[in-house]
Amino acid sequence: MTTHLQQELEHISQKIFQMADLAIESIQNAVTSLKNVDTALAESVIQKDTKLDQLEISIDEDCIRVLVTKHPAAADLRLVLAILKANTDLERIGDLSTSIAKETIRLDGRSPLKPLVDIPRMSEMAINMIKLAFRSFTERNADLARDCIELDRQIDDLNMQVYRELFSFMAENPSTISQALGLISVSKALERIGDHATNLAERAIYYIEGEDIRHQE
């Protein structure tokens, strides 16, 4: 029979997956807004960030209530603790997507300095990482989480590639500095999203295997 604790854990799990969907949508829309200079889409990303903030508070409250009233043990306890921490990572991903959307608004209708190629690739990788991390949770498959962590290196490499290219632009033409710095900040935001996705994968491994692999080389 399904216990009350299992019902509560299922409810919390549904909320964290809803939050993951919203975070993925915010990344997609923020980068699309930048690529197409779509300020209306950028504004919607900023407005919808409130939903992520509200879900973060709600999930925190649910997890704390379960910890205090149900005293979960073993895998159930690890799941609640993993969700608590994943909750924070998803909220920060929403904040970083908002920062990207604000760069679209700052362009004020101007096209980006250069056609965006690496930045959309970074966003696709980051989204794939989030999906892998949550598949790992659902399927209790730690190998998927480890695949997610490996992808972070590719995002880091692309971030450095964007830096090098844009610093060359600035060196050759100082009038491009403002826009180049804006795109560098976008690239850095996506690199940080990759870091948060790595955190999600580490939480999954902790839940599945009971091992904290943070800070391991």
Backbone as CSV, one residue per row, in Angstrom:
resi,resn,N_x,N_y,N_z,CA_x,CA_y,CA_z,C_x,C_y,C_z
1,MET,0.844,-1.192,0.000,0.000,0.000,0.000,0.880,1.243,0.000
2,THR,0.368,2.293,-0.663,1.090,3.554,-0.714,0.935,4.267,0.624
3,THR,2.048,4.589,1.251,1.994,5.281,2.527,1.810,6.778,2.310
4,HIS,1.434,7.460,3.384,1.266,8.913,3.304,2.586,9.586,2.947
5,LEU,3.701,9.058,3.488,5.017,9.609,3.154,5.288,9.482,1.665
6,GLN,4.995,8.319,1.087,5.232,8.126,-0.350,4.385,9.085,-1.186
7,GLN,3.166,9.318,-0.726,2.299,10.273,-1.431,2.896,11.673,-1.399
8,GLU,3.419,12.061,-0.243,4.020,13.395,-0.121,5.282,13.504,-0.967
9,LEU,6.079,12.442,-0.983,7.290,12.459,-1.800,6.948,12.549,-3.280
10,GLU,5.901,11.860,-3.693,5.454,11.931,-5.089,5.002,13.342,-5.430
11,HIS,4.283,13.967,-4.515,3.807,15.343,-4.725,4.985,16.311,-4.865
12,ILE,5.972,16.167,-3.989,7.154,17.037,-4.053,7.941,16.777,-5.341
13,SER,8.059,15.513,-5.720,8.780,15.165,-6.953,8.114,15.787,-8.173
14,GLN,6.782,15.765,-8.195,6.065,16.393,-9.306,6.363,17.887,-9.378
15,LYS,6.456,18.518,-8.218,6.739,19.961,-8.186,8.145,20.268,-8.694
16,ILE,9.127,19.438,-8.310,10.502,19.714,-8.738,10.647,19.469,-10.241
17,PHE,9.894,18.501,-10.782,9.926,18.288,-12.228,9.234,19.437,-12.955
18,GLN,8.180,19.978,-12.377,7.538,21.160,-12.949,8.516,22.330,-12.967
19,MET,9.269,22.459,-11.888,10.250,23.528,-11.806,11.346,23.350,-12.856
20,ALA,11.772,22.098,-13.069,12.781,21.819,-14.097,12.267,22.196,-15.482
21,ASP,11.004,21.881,-15.761,10.412,22.251,-17.056,10.411,23.761,-17.244
22,LEU,10.073,24.487,-16.187,10.057,25.955,-16.264,11.466,26.509,-16.473
23,ALA,12.458,25.906,-15.812,13.839,26.361,-15.962,14.329,26.136,-17.386
24,ILE,14.002,24.967,-17.950,14.385,24.669,-19.336,13.720,25.661,-20.291
25,GLU,12.442,25.912,-20.072,11.719,26.867,-20.921,12.345,28.259,-20.832
26,SER,12.770,28.642,-19.651,13.352,29.979,-19.484,14.681,30.092,-20.224
27,ILE,15.489,29.029,-20.208,16.752,29.054,-20.968,16.460,29.165,-22.461
28,GLN,15.572,28.307,-22.954,15.229,28.306,-24.384,14.738,29.682,-24.831
29,ASN,13.803,30.237,-24.092,13.202,31.509,-24.492,14.176,32.673,-24.357
30,ALA,15.020,32.634,-23.339,15.990,33.718,-23.167,16.971,33.761,-24.334
31,VAL,17.503,32.599,-24.720,18.481,32.563,-25.816,17.793,32.859,-27.155
32,THR,16.576,32.343,-27.335,15.829,32.663,-28.563,15.549,34.159,-28.660
33,SER,15.213,34.778,-27.545,14.951,36.224,-27.543,16.189,36.997,-27.958
34,LEU,17.361,36.527,-27.498,18.612,37.200,-27.850,18.928,37.000,-29.328
35,LYS,18.775,35.779,-29.792,19.089,35.469,-31.195,18.206,36.251,-32.154
36,ASN,16.928,36.393,-31.800,15.959,37.071,-32.686,15.701,38.515,-32.299
37,VAL,16.410,38.991,-31.279,16.191,40.345,-30.731,14.696,40.558,-30.458
38,ASP,14.111,39.629,-29.750,12.678,39.622,-29.455,12.473,40.115,-28.019
39,THR,12.253,41.413,-27.880,12.144,41.985,-26.536,10.880,41.523,-25.817
40,ALA,9.804,41.244,-26.558,8.570,40.760,-25.920,8.810,39.403,-25.271
41,LEU,9.529,38.524,-25.980,9.847,37.217,-25.427,10.765,37.364,-24.218
42,ALA,11.716,38.285,-24.315,12.625,38.524,-23.189,11.851,38.994,-21.954
43,GLU,10.897,39.873,-22.159,10.075,40.364,-21.040,9.289,39.222,-20.400
44,SER,8.810,38.292,-21.229,8.039,37.176,-20.675,8.919,36.269,-19.820
45,VAL,10.197,36.113,-20.215,11.133,35.316,-19.410,11.290,35.947,-18.027
46,ILE,11.449,37.264,-18.021,11.646,37.980,-16.757,10.406,37.869,-15.877
47,GLN,9.231,38.017,-16.482,7.992,37.955,-15.708,7.743,36.556,-15.142
48,LYS,8.053,35.528,-15.944,7.775,34.155,-15.508,8.760,33.657,-14.447
49,ASP,9.840,34.400,-14.217,10.785,33.989,-13.187,10.122,33.955,-11.813
50,THR,9.061,34.739,-11.654,8.316,34.742,-10.390,7.758,33.353,-10.076
51,LYS,7.341,32.616,-11.119,6.797,31.268,-10.902,7.861,30.349,-10.309
52,LEU,9.093,30.473,-10.805,10.183,29.660,-10.254,10.445,30.024,-8.795
53,ASP,10.420,31.320,-8.508,10.637,31.766,-7.129,9.555,31.213,-6.200
54,GLN,8.315,31.253,-6.661,7.206,30.762,-5.837,7.306,29.256,-5.619
55,LEU,7.678,28.530,-6.679,7.839,27.080,-6.541,8.981,26.733,-5.589
56,GLU,10.057,27.502,-5.647,11.181,27.249,-4.743,10.715,27.326,-3.289
57,ILE,9.965,28.368,-2.960,9.472,28.534,-1.590,8.549,27.382,-1.212
58,SER,7.637,27.026,-2.122,6.675,25.964,-1.857,7.367,24.618,-1.631
59,ILE,8.358,24.297,-2.472,9.076,23.031,-2.346,9.890,22.995,-1.055
60,ASP,10.536,24.109,-0.726,11.274,24.177,0.537,10.351,23.871,1.720
61,GLU,9.188,24.500,1.712,8.234,24.296,2.812,7.779,22.838,2.880
62,ASP,7.505,22.245,1.710,7.062,20.843,1.669,8.151,19.913,2.199
63,CYS,9.387,20.144,1.775,10.490,19.272,2.199,10.733,19.383,3.704
64,ILE,10.705,20.596,4.207,10.940,20.790,5.640,9.824,20.133,6.454
65,ARG,8.591,20.249,5.965,7.476,19.617,6.679,7.648,18.100,6.725
66,VAL,8.073,17.506,5.607,8.285,16.054,5.571,9.411,15.658,6.525
67,LEU,10.491,16.420,6.534,11.609,16.101,7.418,11.197,16.163,8.889
68,VAL,10.378,17.158,9.224,9.996,17.363,10.624,8.915,16.385,11.075
69,THR,7.955,16.101,10.201,6.788,15.315,10.641,6.867,13.833,10.284
70,LYS,7.614,13.495,9.231,7.636,12.096,8.780,8.931,11.363,9.114
71,HIS,9.985,12.126,9.411,11.280,11.531,9.752,11.681,10.443,8.757
72,PRO,11.787,10.782,7.464,12.149,9.764,6.469,13.550,9.206,6.731
73,ALA,13.765,7.977,6.303,15.065,7.331,6.501,15.596,6.824,5.169
74,ALA,16.897,6.531,5.158,17.566,5.905,4.022,17.304,6.661,2.712
75,ALA,16.834,5.959,1.680,16.675,6.548,0.352,15.663,7.690,0.358
76,ASP,14.603,7.563,1.158,13.604,8.641,1.221,14.224,9.923,1.771
77,LEU,15.054,9.789,2.782,15.731,10.962,3.347,16.654,11.575,2.315
78,ARG,17.411,10.743,1.607,18.322,11.261,0.582,17.551,11.976,-0.519
79,LEU,16.376,11.450,-0.884,15.564,12.096,-1.919,15.138,13.491,-1.488
80,VAL,14.647,13.614,-0.252,14.204,14.926,0.239,15.371,15.916,0.269
81,LEU,16.522,15.472,0.759,17.686,16.358,0.826,18.169,16.744,-0.571
82,ALA,18.132,15.790,-1.509,18.540,16.080,-2.891,17.603,17.091,-3.527
83,ILE,16.307,16.943,-3.297,15.334,17.881,-3.866,15.509,19.275,-3.268
84,LEU,15.760,19.342,-1.967,15.989,20.641,-1.323,17.107,21.409,-2.007
85,LYS,18.198,20.707,-2.305,19.346,21.369,-2.927,19.113,21.619,-4.415
86,ALA,18.482,20.668,-5.096,18.171,20.854,-6.520,17.248,22.043,-6.716
87,ASN,16.367,22.246,-5.772,15.432,23.361,-5.794,16.169,24.696,-5.928
88,THR,17.220,24.840,-5.140,18.018,26.071,-5.180,18.719,26.232,-6.522
89,ASP,19.264,25.133,-7.053,19.945,25.211,-8.356,18.990,25.635,-9.460
90,LEU,17.781,25.107,-9.459,16.809,25.458,-10.504,16.395,26.919,-10.397
91,GLU,16.248,27.402,-9.180,15.881,28.820,-9.009,16.993,29.713,-9.553
92,ARG,18.238,29.319,-9.325,19.363,30.124,-9.816,19.484,30.040,-11.331
93,ILE,19.139,28.897,-11.896,19.095,28.792,-13.365,18.084,29.785,-13.919
94,GLY,16.942,29.913,-13.259,15.949,30.906,-13.671,16.502,32.316,-13.607
95,ASP,17.254,32.620,-12.555,17.855,33.950,-12.425,18.846,34.220,-13.556
96,LEU,19.637,33.204,-13.900,20.622,33.373,-14.972,19.942,33.549,-16.327
97,SER,18.837,32.849,-16.541,18.065,33.032,-17.780,17.506,34.444,-17.851
98,THR,17.082,34.959,-16.726,16.591,36.337,-16.663,17.695,37.322,-17.046
99,SER,18.914,37.054,-16.598,20.044,37.920,-16.961,20.270,37.925,-18.467
100,ILE,20.120,36.756,-19.093,20.268,36.677,-20.557,19.163,37.484,-21.238
101,ALA,17.938,37.338,-20.742,16.810,38.089,-21.317,17.031,39.591,-21.183
102,LYS,17.631,40.024,-20.088,17.896,41.461,-19.895,18.914,41.976,-20.910
103,GLU,19.809,41.101,-21.348,20.764,41.509,-22.389,20.029,41.759,-23.699
104,THR,18.994,40.962,-24.004,18.163,41.211,-25.193,17.542,42.598,-25.113
105,ILE,17.013,42.933,-23.964,16.368,44.243,-23.786,17.395,45.356,-23.908
106,ARG,18.602,45.121,-23.406,19.654,46.139,-23.483,20.059,46.432,-24.926
107,LEU,19.904,45.430,-25.796,20.229,45.652,-27.217,19.299,46.681,-27.853
108,ASP,18.088,46.800,-27.293,17.133,47.824,-27.744,16.879,47.763,-29.252
109,GLY,16.657,46.551,-29.764,16.308,46.386,-31.170,17.486,46.194,-32.098
110,ARG,18.708,46.395,-31.597,19.893,46.187,-32.442,20.209,44.698,-32.546
111,SER,20.741,44.287,-33.679,21.155,42.893,-33.824,22.386,42.642,-32.972
112,PRO,22.581,41.394,-32.511,23.813,41.086,-31.776,25.042,41.383,-32.619
113,LEU,26.165,41.525,-31.951,27.427,41.877,-32.600,27.762,40.940,-33.750
114,LYS,27.432,39.673,-33.596,27.721,38.653,-34.594,26.611,37.613,-34.554
115,PRO,26.437,36.863,-35.657,25.445,35.781,-35.618,25.773,34.813,-34.482
116,LEU,24.757,34.442,-33.738,24.981,33.583,-32.574,25.013,32.113,-33.004
117,VAL,26.146,31.464,-32.745,26.324,30.051,-33.062,26.665,29.278,-31.787
118,ASP,27.760,29.673,-31.125,28.211,28.947,-29.943,27.265,29.124,-28.760
119,ILE,26.672,30.302,-28.619,25.770,30.536,-27.489,24.534,29.641,-27.569
120,PRO,23.857,29.529,-28.720,22.756,28.557,-28.805,23.214,27.115,-28.552
121,ARG,24.420,26.767,-29.008,24.943,25.417,-28.751,25.121,25.197,-27.248
122,MET,25.625,26.204,-26.560,25.792,26.102,-25.110,24.447,25.907,-24.420
123,SER,23.443,26.643,-24.890,22.118,26.529,-24.253,21.529,25.140,-24.480
124,GLU,21.733,24.584,-25.685,21.225,23.233,-25.970,21.907,22.196,-25.080
125,MET,23.216,22.356,-24.890,23.940,21.427,-24.024,23.460,21.537,-22.581
126,ALA,23.272,22.762,-22.122,22.817,22.974,-20.739,21.445,22.341,-20.523
127,ILE,20.568,22.513,-21.487,19.225,21.920,-21.387,19.318,20.395,-21.380
128,ASN,20.177,19.849,-22.241,20.371,18.401,-22.275,20.902,17.886,-20.941
129,MET,21.780,18.668,-20.316,22.323,18.289,-19.013,21.219,18.215,-17.960
130,ILE,20.339,19.205,-17.948,19.237,19.221,-16.971,18.330,18.013,-17.190
131,LYS,18.041,17.729,-18.459,17.174,16.574,-18.768,17.833,15.266,-18.327
132,LEU,19.133,15.129,-18.567,19.848,13.916,-18.151,19.810,13.757,-16.629
133,ALA,20.029,14.861,-15.929,20.037,14.805,-14.465,18.689,14.332,-13.938
134,PHE,17.602,14.834,-14.526,16.280,14.451,-14.029,15.862,13.063,-14.511
135,ARG,16.356,12.656,-15.679,16.145,11.254,-16.076,16.842,10.329,-15.085
136,SER,18.010,10.761,-14.635,18.750,9.975,-13.661,17.935,9.783,-12.380
137,PHE,17.303,10.864,-11.911,16.428,10.775,-10.746,15.299,9.765,-11.003
138,THR,14.610,9.948,-12.131,13.418,9.141,-12.432,13.753,7.667,-12.591
139,GLU,14.834,7.399,-13.329,15.195,6.015,-13.637,16.143,5.408,-12.611
140,ARG,16.526,6.219,-11.623,17.507,5.775,-10.618,18.741,5.186,-11.315
141,ASN,19.249,5.963,-12.272,20.380,5.523,-13.092,21.513,6.540,-12.925
142,ALA,22.481,6.200,-12.112,23.575,7.128,-11.833,24.468,7.356,-13.044
143,ASP,24.486,6.411,-13.990,25.313,6.601,-15.190,24.836,7.797,-16.002
144,LEU,23.528,8.028,-16.039,22.999,9.197,-16.747,23.486,10.484,-16.090
145,ALA,23.545,10.490,-14.778,24.045,11.668,-14.061,25.524,11.897,-14.373
146,ARG,26.274,10.810,-14.471,27.705,10.956,-14.801,27.891,11.449,-16.238
147,ASP,27.016,11.027,-17.146,27.048,11.558,-18.519,26.796,13.059,-18.512
148,CYS,25.877,13.482,-17.683,25.561,14.906,-17.541,26.802,15.679,-17.102
149,ILE,27.480,15.171,-16.105,28.659,15.863,-15.569,29.744,15.993,-16.632
150,GLU,29.903,14.974,-17.468,30.917,15.014,-18.530,30.621,16.130,-19.534
151,LEU,29.339,16.386,-19.796,28.974,17.422,-20.768,29.395,18.820,-20.327
152,ASP,29.551,19.012,-19.030,29.904,20.344,-18.531,31.239,20.816,-19.090
153,ARG,32.138,19.883,-19.354,33.441,20.265,-19.908,33.284,20.878,-21.304
154,GLN,32.339,20.357,-22.066,32.107,20.895,-23.408,31.564,22.323,-23.335
155,ILE,30.696,22.579,-22.365,30.183,23.944,-22.194,31.319,24.876,-21.785
156,ASP,32.192,24.421,-20.898,33.334,25.235,-20.485,34.221,25.572,-21.683
157,ASP,34.442,24.591,-22.548,35.280,24.816,-23.742,34.641,25.844,-24.666
158,LEU,33.331,25.730,-24.875,32.642,26.696,-25.728,32.683,28.093,-25.119
159,ASN,32.564,28.167,-23.814,32.633,29.461,-23.137,33.976,30.135,-23.403
160,MET,35.058,29.390,-23.308,36.382,29.942,-23.584,36.518,30.341,-25.046
161,GLN,35.895,29.585,-25.930,35.926,29.914,-27.354,35.215,31.251,-27.603
162,VAL,34.072,31.437,-26.971,33.335,32.705,-27.095,34.176,33.855,-26.556
163,TYR,34.814,33.660,-25.404,35.676,34.693,-24.821,36.763,35.107,-25.810
164,ARG,37.461,34.107,-26.351,38.577,34.426,-27.254,38.105,35.202,-28.473
165,GLU,36.998,34.758,-29.048,36.492,35.420,-30.254,36.074,36.858,-29.966
166,LEU,35.392,37.050,-28.859,34.882,38.392,-28.565,35.989,39.339,-28.106
167,PHE,36.994,38.821,-27.430,38.128,39.676,-27.073,38.866,40.124,-28.332
168,SER,38.902,39.265,-29.355,39.510,39.653,-30.632,38.710,40.780,-31.276
169,PHE,37.374,40.666,-31.237,36.515,41.732,-31.758,36.845,43.055,-31.074
170,MET,36.934,43.029,-29.745,37.167,44.268,-28.999,38.543,44.867,-29.299
171,ALA,39.537,43.999,-29.466,40.887,44.476,-29.751,40.956,45.141,-31.119
172,GLU,40.226,44.575,-32.090,40.258,45.096,-33.452,39.375,46.322,-33.625
173,ASN,38.302,46.398,-32.842,37.358,47.511,-33.009,36.774,47.893,-31.642
174,PRO,37.356,48.888,-30.983,36.902,49.279,-29.643,35.423,49.669,-29.576
175,SER,34.818,50.029,-30.704,33.401,50.420,-30.687,32.493,49.230,-30.391
176,THR,33.064,48.016,-30.478,32.261,46.817,-30.222,32.303,46.387,-28.755
177,ILE,33.050,47.106,-27.925,33.300,46.650,-26.558,32.011,46.409,-25.778
178,SER,31.079,47.351,-25.837,29.859,47.230,-25.038,29.068,45.981,-25.408
179,GLN,28.849,45.796,-26.729,28.085,44.622,-27.153,28.857,43.328,-26.895
180,ALA,30.177,43.359,-27.095,30.980,42.158,-26.863,30.920,41.740,-25.393
181,LEU,31.011,42.711,-24.497,30.935,42.399,-23.069,29.565,41.832,-22.705
182,GLY,28.526,42.317,-23.384,27.184,41.788,-23.149,27.098,40.321,-23.521
183,LEU,27.675,39.952,-24.675,27.651,38.554,-25.100,28.547,37.680,-24.217
184,ILE,29.644,38.256,-23.738,30.493,37.518,-22.803,29.717,37.202,-21.525
185,SER,28.919,38.164,-21.063,28.124,37.927,-19.848,27.070,36.841,-20.093
186,VAL,26.529,36.798,-21.309,25.557,35.748,-21.658,26.248,34.384,-21.649
187,SER,27.428,34.320,-22.258,28.182,33.070,-22.301,28.521,32.600,-20.888
188,LYS,28.910,33.545,-20.049,29.232,33.198,-18.660,27.990,32.693,-17.924
189,ALA,26.841,33.298,-18.192,25.593,32.841,-17.564,25.294,31.397,-17.956
190,LEU,25.500,31.064,-19.228,25.251,29.690,-19.682,26.266,28.715,-19.083
191,GLU,27.512,29.169,-18.940,28.519,28.325,-18.292,28.124,28.042,-16.848
192,ARG,27.577,29.036,-16.178,27.128,28.849,-14.787,25.886,27.951,-14.726
193,ILE,25.018,28.049,-15.734,23.868,27.131,-15.799,24.374,25.696,-15.903
194,GLY,25.427,25.495,-16.701,26.035,24.171,-16.790,26.544,23.691,-15.442
195,ASP,27.117,24.611,-14.657,27.583,24.254,-13.311,26.412,23.827,-12.424
196,HIS,25.299,24.550,-12.521,24.126,24.188,-11.718,23.544,22.842,-12.169
197,ALA,23.588,22.583,-13.478,23.124,21.286,-13.979,24.025,20.162,-13.456
198,THR,25.326,20.442,-13.360,26.252,19.479,-12.760,25.863,19.206,-11.311
199,ASN,25.510,20.268,-10.590,25.052,20.090,-9.209,23.833,19.169,-9.152
200,LEU,22.907,19.359,-10.099,21.709,18.518,-10.138,22.089,17.045,-10.310
201,ALA,23.059,16.805,-11.191,23.504,15.423,-11.421,24.161,14.855,-10.172
202,GLU,24.935,15.671,-9.473,25.565,15.212,-8.232,24.518,14.878,-7.172
203,ARG,23.426,15.687,-7.126,22.328,15.382,-6.187,21.693,14.031,-6.539
204,ALA,21.557,13.777,-7.840,20.958,12.510,-8.273,21.807,11.328,-7.828
205,ILE,23.128,11.454,-7.994,24.025,10.376,-7.582,23.940,10.158,-6.067
206,TYR,23.860,11.246,-5.333,23.717,11.129,-3.876,22.438,10.378,-3.513
207,TYR,21.349,10.720,-4.196,20.073,10.040,-3.933,20.148,8.552,-4.272
208,ILE,20.738,8.237,-5.426,20.738,6.850,-5.914,21.741,5.974,-5.160
209,GLU,22.957,6.508,-4.962,24.043,5.681,-4.428,24.419,6.026,-2.987
210,GLY,23.905,7.144,-2.482,24.254,7.550,-1.130,25.659,8.104,-1.016
211,GLU,26.254,8.480,-2.139,27.628,8.989,-2.147,27.625,10.463,-2.535
212,ASP,28.332,11.266,-1.755,28.498,12.689,-2.059,29.774,12.845,-2.876
213,ILE,29.619,13.112,-4.178,30.806,13.178,-5.048,31.257,14.608,-5.294
214,ARG,30.673,15.563,-4.593,31.121,16.950,-4.772,32.590,17.081,-4.417
215,HIS,33.275,17.945,-5.170,34.679,18.299,-4.923,35.627,17.139,-5.234
216,GLN,35.118,16.059,-5.817,36.019,14.991,-6.237,36.585,15.325,-7.605
217,GLU,37.821,14.974,-7.814,38.456,15.211,-9.126,38.044,14.109,-10.092
